[in-house]
């Protein structure tokens, strides 16, 4: 992964205990989070609201990568999520069963061909 995304920073541990959506929408405690959330769209509108277009991205906003003609029709294999850090300029996300990474929103394996929607915790 490091060769393909040289500017992404690997964070210390690799684990298969949780996935990107569980990290973004359930718990960022990497020791106790033991869940995989395959479809985070159930959280949208309840615990997270879509960020109004034109508003500044803030730390702790969630980024949602999806592929398809609409969010509701996007296949589960095309979803990825992360959390904005560093004044909204970086994303922290779990890459599949691999490590947690901090990266620019467009410097990850989920960016190519994806639509992006931002959500803010309620």
N, C-alpha and C positions, 0 to 999 in steps of 0.2 A: 504493500500500500504506500509506503514511504516514497518509493520511486515514482509512482503515478501522481502523488499529491505531496510534493516536497515541502510545501509551506504549511501543511497541517501538522499540528503538534499532538503527538501521542501522549495521552495521560497514562499514569503508571500501570494500571491493571487491565488485564484481559479477563473477561468472564462471560459465560453463557447464561448467567442467572437472570438477566433482564435484557430487554431490547430498547431501541431508541424511543419508542412511544411510551413505554413504561417509565423510562428515565425522564422524558419531557412532561408527561401528564400525571404521573402517579407519585414517584419519589426519586429524588436525586441522591439519596443515601445509598451509596454503592455497596455498602456492607449488608444492609438489611433488605434491599429491593430484590425480590426473588420472582418477579412476575414478567411475563411477556404479554403485551397488549398488541394484538394484531391490527385492530381498527380503532384509532383514537377519535373517530368522528362522533362517537357517542358523547364525548366530553364537550364538543363544540356547542355553544349556545347555553350551556349550563355552567360549567366551571371556567370556560374560556370563551371570550367573545372576539369576533373578527375585528382586528384593528382598523379603524376608520382610515380610508385612503388619504394620503397627504399628511398624516400625523407622524411624528418622529418615532422611530423604532427605539424602544427602551430596553434596558437590561431586564432580563427575565421574560420578555416576550417569547412566544413560541413560533418557530418557523415550521411550516408544513409543506413538504415537497410532494407533489402528486402528478400523475400522468393520466391523460384522458381528456374527454371533452367537457367533463364537469367533475367537481369534487365527489359528488354522490355516485358517479359511475366509475370512478377510478378503482382499478383492481388492487387488492391487498398487497400484491407483489410490487406495486409501484408507489408505495407510501413510505415516507421517511419524516422524522421530526427531530427538532433540536431546540435549544434554549439560547437566546441571545445573551452575550456577555460583553464586557469591555465597551460600554456605552453603545451597545447595539452593533458594533462593527465586526464582532466575531460570533461564532456559533459553537456551542458544545453539544456534541451528539455521539451516540453509540453507533458504531458501524457494524451492523449484523451481530454475529457472535464474537466479534473482535473487540478491540479496545474502545475506550472513550477518546474522542478527539476534540481539539479546539481548532477551528478552521474558519476561513472566510466562507460566506454563504455559497459562493460559487466554486469552492475548492474542495469538493467531496464527490464520491462516486454516485451520488443521487441527483446531482444538479443537471446533467446533460438531458435536454428534452423535457425537463420538469416544469410544471407551473409552481408558483410559490404563493402561499397565503400566510399571512401573519395573524397570530391570535394573542390576546392579552388575558392574563388571569383576572377573574372577576374578584 
